[in-house]
Amino acid sequence: MRPTLVAFVLTLGLVACKNEAKKVEPAGPAPVTAGTIGSDGVRRVAVDAGKEGYRPERISSRPGEKLVLVFTRTYDAACIAQLKTPDGKLVDLPKGAPVEVPVTVPATGEVGFACGMDMFHGAVVAAAP
């Protein structure tokens, strides 16, 4: 029985190593076409504030474009309960209630946002025209 037990334990170890080795690559940035354009011409992009951080984490946009990021917190944790906006303000994110944050995309580069504890990050990225 002992050799069978050893073989079983080794098999489990190999399976665990193989599963651990599978890395999930982060999704690329949300495309420039993500979201919906309102009657005011402003594009609104939904952002989930959840257990894994912000989804999408990076949002591609045209330089100078005005956006409204609509954050909805879906996870009950103190860290993700506040948002540090690109202009540095702290905004409360009540669970399940959408909160709109206006953002103007820079001419180049990106503007970032983060949770109140600076553990989760995201960004609006100026896409090449």
Backbone bond lengths (Angstrom), bond angles and torsions (degrees), N, CA, C in turn:
res aa  C-N    CA-C-N  psi(-1)  N-CA   C-N-CA  omega(-1)  CA-C   N-CA-C  phi
1 M - - - 1.452 - - 1.533 111.32 -
2 R 1.316 116.74 -33.56 1.457 120.29 -177.37 1.536 112.36 -60.61
3 P 1.340 121.23 -46.25 1.468 120.14 178.29 1.533 112.11 -61.10
4 T 1.319 117.59 -34.17 1.461 121.07 178.44 1.529 110.15 -66.15
5 L 1.312 116.34 -41.63 1.463 121.29 179.39 1.534 110.36 -64.54
6 V 1.332 117.15 -43.72 1.465 121.27 179.16 1.531 109.84 -62.56
7 A 1.312 117.56 -44.32 1.464 121.22 178.96 1.528 110.78 -61.57
8 F 1.320 116.45 -40.82 1.465 121.25 179.71 1.530 110.56 -63.22
9 V 1.328 116.95 -45.76 1.462 121.60 -179.38 1.534 110.24 -64.10
10 L 1.330 117.58 -42.46 1.465 120.42 178.27 1.519 111.49 -63.47
11 T 1.321 117.01 -39.79 1.464 120.92 178.07 1.526 110.58 -62.52
12 L 1.322 116.61 -44.66 1.469 119.92 177.85 1.526 110.78 -60.63
13 G 1.324 117.30 -41.47 1.457 121.03 179.45 1.516 112.00 -62.31
14 L 1.332 117.23 -41.42 1.460 120.89 178.54 1.520 111.65 -65.19
15 V 1.321 116.19 -42.34 1.465 120.40 178.81 1.521 109.90 -62.81
16 A 1.321 117.12 -43.53 1.468 120.79 179.97 1.523 110.60 -62.41
17 C 1.335 117.65 -41.43 1.467 120.54 179.41 1.524 111.13 -64.21
18 K 1.318 116.63 -41.48 1.461 120.02 179.48 1.519 110.59 -63.85
19 N 1.330 117.68 -41.76 1.463 120.81 179.48 1.520 110.97 -66.99
20 E 1.330 117.25 -36.55 1.445 120.73 179.93 1.520 111.46 -68.70
21 A 1.331 115.90 -32.61 1.456 120.45 -176.61 1.524 112.65 -70.72
22 K 1.317 118.06 -20.59 1.463 121.05 178.96 1.516 108.36 -72.00
23 K 1.306 116.74 112.45 1.461 120.47 178.75 1.509 109.08 -100.10
24 V 1.309 115.11 137.58 1.454 120.17 176.90 1.513 107.10 -93.70
25 E 1.304 115.88 117.34 1.455 120.92 178.75 1.522 109.54 -75.34
26 P 1.331 117.68 137.32 1.456 118.68 177.14 1.527 110.29 -64.07
27 A 1.309 114.35 145.88 1.468 118.96 178.25 1.520 108.92 -65.90
28 G 1.307 116.45 150.45 1.455 120.77 176.86 1.515 110.35 -67.87
29 P 1.315 116.78 176.95 1.457 119.06 -179.11 1.520 111.84 -64.93
30 A 1.326 114.94 151.30 1.465 119.54 174.75 1.518 107.25 -60.89
31 P 1.314 117.80 136.91 1.470 119.76 -176.75 1.529 112.75 -66.33
32 V 1.332 114.95 163.34 1.464 121.82 179.48 1.520 110.54 -57.48
33 T 1.310 117.90 -24.66 1.462 121.60 -177.89 1.536 113.01 -90.48
34 A 1.336 118.00 0.97 1.464 120.40 -178.67 1.523 110.57 -64.60
35 G 1.325 116.14 147.95 1.454 120.78 177.86 1.515 112.08 92.52
36 T 1.311 114.96 -170.84 1.465 120.92 -179.89 1.519 109.44 -128.38
37 I 1.309 116.23 146.20 1.466 121.16 178.79 1.518 107.95 -98.09
38 G 1.332 115.22 123.86 1.454 121.21 -178.81 1.517 111.98 -81.18
39 S 1.327 116.18 176.45 1.467 121.32 179.65 1.530 111.24 -63.63
40 D 1.336 117.04 -20.14 1.461 121.40 177.87 1.531 112.33 -83.66
41 G 1.355 116.90 -1.19 1.460 121.29 179.60 1.515 113.82 82.92
42 V 1.317 117.37 1.60 1.461 121.35 -178.95 1.529 108.93 -93.52
43 R 1.309 115.08 132.88 1.459 120.38 179.08 1.517 109.84 -83.88
44 R 1.336 115.15 131.51 1.462 122.05 177.70 1.525 108.44 -109.69
45 V 1.335 114.93 129.02 1.456 120.76 -178.60 1.527 108.26 -120.12
46 A 1.330 116.09 122.52 1.461 121.47 177.95 1.525 109.72 -75.11
47 V 1.338 116.06 133.21 1.459 121.98 178.54 1.523 107.52 -127.60
48 D 1.327 116.07 121.32 1.467 121.54 177.39 1.522 108.83 -85.44
49 A 1.321 116.90 125.69 1.465 122.23 174.58 1.522 106.04 -103.12
50 G 1.332 116.38 97.65 1.453 120.85 -172.46 1.513 113.81 -128.97
51 K 1.307 114.66 -163.25 1.464 122.97 -175.40 1.528 112.24 -58.28
52 E 1.318 117.54 -36.09 1.461 122.41 -178.07 1.530 112.76 -92.80
53 G 1.318 117.82 6.47 1.460 120.72 -177.97 1.515 110.88 105.68
54 Y 1.319 116.78 -143.52 1.462 122.01 -176.39 1.522 110.50 -98.23
55 R 1.324 115.60 135.43 1.474 121.97 176.99 1.496 108.65 -132.78
56 P 1.314 122.53 117.05 1.449 123.75 -2.30 1.522 111.16 -70.58
57 E 1.309 114.59 151.84 1.459 121.13 -179.48 1.528 110.91 -83.93
58 R 1.337 115.94 -32.65 1.465 121.66 179.12 1.522 108.20 -128.48
59 I 1.322 115.70 135.75 1.462 121.83 -175.81 1.528 107.83 -124.56
60 S 1.319 116.05 116.56 1.471 120.71 178.25 1.518 109.53 -81.94
61 S 1.324 116.03 138.45 1.462 121.18 -178.86 1.513 110.10 -148.67
62 R 1.318 114.95 161.52 1.461 120.39 177.24 1.528 109.46 -74.00
63 P 1.332 117.56 139.21 1.461 120.05 177.45 1.539 111.20 -53.32
64 G 1.318 116.31 132.35 1.457 121.97 179.10 1.523 114.76 82.71
65 E 1.332 117.85 -6.68 1.473 120.63 -178.92 1.530 110.43 -67.56
66 K 1.318 114.70 141.92 1.463 120.56 175.07 1.519 107.54 -94.49
67 L 1.337 115.16 129.22 1.461 122.26 -179.89 1.515 109.62 -124.27
68 V 1.311 114.87 159.80 1.454 121.23 165.86 1.527 105.30 -124.13
69 L 1.336 115.42 116.28 1.457 120.13 175.76 1.525 106.77 -88.35
70 V 1.322 115.89 126.66 1.463 120.90 -177.90 1.528 107.70 -106.70
71 F 1.330 115.53 98.22 1.462 122.17 -178.05 1.529 110.14 -85.39
72 T 1.325 116.23 132.52 1.459 121.64 173.28 1.520 107.43 -129.63
73 R 1.332 115.71 118.55 1.468 120.37 179.35 1.520 108.51 -81.05
74 T 1.335 115.81 125.94 1.462 121.29 -178.07 1.523 112.43 -116.01
75 Y 1.319 116.50 5.14 1.464 120.65 -176.88 1.517 108.55 -130.80
76 D 1.325 115.89 140.66 1.460 120.83 -176.75 1.528 110.20 -94.17
77 A 1.334 115.85 87.87 1.463 121.58 177.49 1.524 108.53 -146.87
78 A 1.324 115.73 143.93 1.463 120.60 -177.60 1.523 112.11 -61.52
79 C 1.308 117.00 -36.97 1.467 120.57 -176.39 1.527 111.76 -59.18
80 I 1.300 116.82 -48.39 1.465 121.62 -173.41 1.540 111.60 -85.80
81 A 1.329 117.11 1.93 1.462 121.48 -177.78 1.524 113.20 -76.67
82 Q 1.335 116.82 -12.74 1.461 120.53 175.98 1.521 109.12 -129.13
83 L 1.311 114.88 151.82 1.456 122.22 180.00 1.517 108.91 -123.42
84 K 1.324 116.07 131.10 1.460 121.33 172.44 1.528 105.19 -94.85
85 T 1.338 117.01 110.09 1.464 122.66 -175.32 1.529 110.50 -72.91
86 P 1.332 117.45 166.07 1.467 119.76 178.60 1.527 113.85 -55.99
87 D 1.344 117.58 -27.20 1.470 118.68 178.86 1.531 112.27 -91.56
88 G 1.350 117.17 9.77 1.457 121.18 173.46 1.511 116.56 90.84
89 K 1.330 118.20 -2.19 1.465 120.69 179.98 1.528 110.17 -77.69
90 L 1.346 115.87 148.48 1.463 120.86 173.38 1.519 108.67 -96.79
91 V 1.328 115.66 128.70 1.458 122.19 -178.70 1.522 107.89 -123.87
92 D 1.326 117.21 132.95 1.460 120.83 175.49 1.519 110.11 -73.57
93 L 1.343 116.05 140.14 1.456 122.19 175.53 1.524 108.12 -116.71
94 P 1.338 117.37 91.43 1.461 118.79 178.17 1.531 109.45 -65.72
95 K 1.325 116.87 140.52 1.465 120.79 -177.18 1.524 110.89 -60.54
96 G 1.344 114.80 127.51 1.458 121.80 175.77 1.516 115.84 82.26
97 A 1.324 118.96 -3.02 1.467 121.57 -178.63 1.526 109.77 -109.86
98 P 1.333 118.38 122.72 1.465 119.95 179.47 1.531 111.71 -66.87
99 V 1.323 115.04 138.37 1.466 122.04 178.19 1.532 107.34 -125.10
100 E 1.335 116.21 123.59 1.462 121.16 -177.98 1.527 111.13 -91.65
101 V 1.330 115.18 132.36 1.462 121.75 178.71 1.525 108.18 -127.44
102 P 1.337 117.90 112.60 1.467 120.36 178.49 1.523 110.78 -73.96
103 V 1.331 115.73 141.08 1.465 122.33 -179.56 1.525 108.25 -141.47
104 T 1.324 116.48 137.34 1.461 120.80 170.64 1.518 106.86 -106.29
105 V 1.316 115.85 126.76 1.456 121.79 -177.76 1.528 108.90 -70.83
106 P 1.338 117.61 134.28 1.463 119.22 179.33 1.531 111.36 -69.50
107 A 1.321 116.47 164.41 1.465 121.21 178.71 1.529 110.97 -63.57
108 T 1.321 116.66 -36.66 1.463 122.31 176.05 1.517 108.43 -144.16
109 G 1.299 116.14 161.67 1.459 120.28 176.39 1.509 112.68 80.57
110 E 1.322 115.09 -142.44 1.458 120.41 -176.08 1.519 111.29 -152.20
111 V 1.330 115.00 161.03 1.461 121.88 171.02 1.520 106.44 -121.10
112 G 1.311 115.32 137.46 1.451 119.36 -174.02 1.514 113.95 -106.50
113 F 1.328 114.15 162.13 1.460 122.27 171.12 1.518 106.99 -137.31
114 A 1.328 116.97 159.44 1.465 120.90 -176.05 1.517 109.69 -152.54
115 C 1.322 115.00 166.39 1.461 119.16 174.78 1.529 108.12 -75.27
116 G 1.307 116.05 167.06 1.462 120.93 -177.38 1.512 113.83 -60.18
117 M 1.338 117.27 -26.65 1.464 121.41 179.78 1.526 112.21 -96.84
118 D 1.331 116.56 4.80 1.464 123.21 177.80 1.530 113.11 60.82
119 M 1.339 116.14 33.28 1.465 121.21 178.65 1.530 111.83 -97.37
120 F 1.330 117.31 -36.64 1.463 122.76 179.10 1.524 108.40 -110.20
121 H 1.330 115.87 140.37 1.458 120.88 -177.12 1.519 111.50 -132.47
122 G 1.313 115.18 157.47 1.450 122.33 174.26 1.513 107.70 -152.58
123 A 1.350 115.75 173.16 1.460 118.35 -178.09 1.520 110.88 -156.53
124 V 1.320 114.24 152.19 1.447 122.94 168.84 1.520 105.40 -103.25
125 V 1.329 116.40 122.65 1.449 122.62 -171.92 1.530 110.33 -110.80
126 A 1.330 116.21 130.89 1.464 120.25 175.80 1.520 108.69 -73.67
127 A 1.335 116.47 117.36 1.465 121.17 179.75 1.513 109.71 -86.70
128 A 1.307 116.20 147.58 1.463 120.22 177.98 1.519 109.71 -62.64
129 P 1.345 117.39 134.05 1.474 119.77 -178.15 1.513 112.28 -67.25
